[in-house]
Amino acid sequence: MARRAKHDVNDRGKIYHKVDLSRLIFREVGSTQHLDCPGECSPEARPDYASCMDAPKIEFPCDYPIKVMARADPGVREHVDAVLARHAGPRVIESVAERPSGKGNFVGLTYTITARDAEHIAALFADLKTIAGVLMVL
């Protein structure tokens, strides 16, 4: 679904974008109200209710990006690399993308693994979250 952006000017003369959110669909678990539904969403009120509430399906094996936000402390990157090598093999480390924060206090690391199944991803996320200095795993 396309969102329409409109340009506007605030009281200080700066241009900003207003986004029309009226066509977005909330996909929260248990949510029964969607922005594009006139009322409550239910199987009776909306024929495509099931497709509206289903989570997207991933077909395994697949390339899966893992993003890690960490402090730029010595040793953190080596620990993250070791966990990724243990779960996905040493070749994953060769293609990592690293982006430091503006002040150099944090680093963003993006790895692309070949995920075997959902349990593989969950185990990798659990191990990454135990590393001191790792702030977020996406």
URSUL-V252445 format. One record per residue. N is the residue number from 1. RES is the residue in one letter. SS is DSSP state (~ for helix, > for strand, _ for the rest). PHI is phi in degrees with one decimal (* if undefined). Layout:
# URSUL-V252445
((N,RES,SS,PHI) (N,RES,SS,PHI))
This chain:
# URSUL-V252445
((1,M,_,*) (2,A,_,-85.6) (3,R,_,-101.9) (4,R,_,-96.5) (5,A,>,-101.6) (6,K,>,-120.8) (7,H,>,-88.9) (8,D,>,-147.7) (9,V,>,-121.6) (10,N,_,-83.5) (11,D,_,-68.8) (12,R,_,-99.8) (13,G,_,86.8) (14,K,_,-86.9) (15,I,>,-84.8) (16,Y,>,-139.8) (17,H,>,-103.3) (18,K,>,-105.4) (19,V,>,-108.1) (20,D,_,-80.8) (21,L,_,-94.9) (22,S,_,-68.8) (23,R,_,-103.4) (24,L,_,-75.3) (25,I,_,-116.1) (26,F,_,-74.7) (27,R,_,-120.3) (28,E,_,-74.0) (29,V,_,-67.2) (30,G,_,85.8) (31,S,_,-73.0) (32,T,_,-117.2) (33,Q,>,-122.2) (34,H,_,-118.4) (35,L,_,-65.7) (36,D,_,-94.7) (37,C,_,-99.7) (38,P,_,-68.4) (39,G,_,-148.3) (40,E,>,-67.2) (41,C,_,-87.3) (42,S,_,-156.7) (43,P,_,-58.5) (44,E,_,-76.2) (45,A,_,-83.6) (46,R,_,-140.3) (47,P,_,-61.0) (48,D,_,-94.7) (49,Y,~,-55.5) (50,A,~,-62.5) (51,S,~,-69.1) (52,C,~,-69.6) (53,M,~,-98.7) (54,D,_,-69.4) (55,A,_,-75.2) (56,P,_,-65.2) (57,K,_,-95.3) (58,I,_,-113.4) (59,E,_,-96.8) (60,F,_,-100.8) (61,P,_,-73.5) (62,C,>,-152.9) (63,D,>,-74.8) (64,Y,>,-133.9) (65,P,>,-78.8) (66,I,>,-116.2) (67,K,>,-111.2) (68,V,>,-124.4) (69,M,>,-103.0) (70,A,>,-142.2) (71,R,>,-71.1) (72,A,_,-85.7) (73,D,_,-87.7) (74,P,_,-61.3) (75,G,_,92.8) (76,V,~,-64.4) (77,R,~,-59.8) (78,E,~,-64.6) (79,H,~,-65.3) (80,V,~,-63.1) (81,D,~,-59.4) (82,A,~,-64.0) (83,V,~,-64.8) (84,L,~,-64.3) (85,A,~,-64.2) (86,R,~,-66.5) (87,H,~,-87.7) (88,A,~,-124.3) (89,G,_,96.7) (90,P,_,-68.6) (91,R,~,-68.1) (92,V,~,-62.6) (93,I,~,-66.2) (94,E,~,-67.5) (95,S,_,-110.4) (96,V,_,-72.0) (97,A,>,-106.1) (98,E,>,-118.0) (99,R,>,-131.8) (100,P,>,-77.1) (101,S,_,-73.5) (102,G,_,-57.9) (103,K,_,-94.4) (104,G,_,80.5) (105,N,_,-83.1) (106,F,>,-131.4) (107,V,>,-140.6) (108,G,>,-106.0) (109,L,>,-119.3) (110,T,>,-122.3) (111,Y,>,-114.5) (112,T,>,-118.7) (113,I,>,-108.6) (114,T,>,-98.6) (115,A,>,-78.9) (116,R,_,-83.1) (117,D,_,-165.1) (118,A,~,-64.6) (119,E,~,-65.2) (120,H,~,-60.1) (121,I,~,-66.1) (122,A,~,-62.5) (123,A,~,-65.6) (124,L,~,-63.8) (125,F,~,-59.7) (126,A,~,-62.4) (127,D,~,-67.5) (128,L,~,-64.9) (129,K,~,-69.2) (130,T,_,-84.6) (131,I,_,-77.7) (132,A,_,-65.7) (133,G,_,102.8) (134,V,>,-83.5) (135,L,>,-95.8) (136,M,>,-155.1) (137,V,>,-127.7) (138,L,_,-122.2))
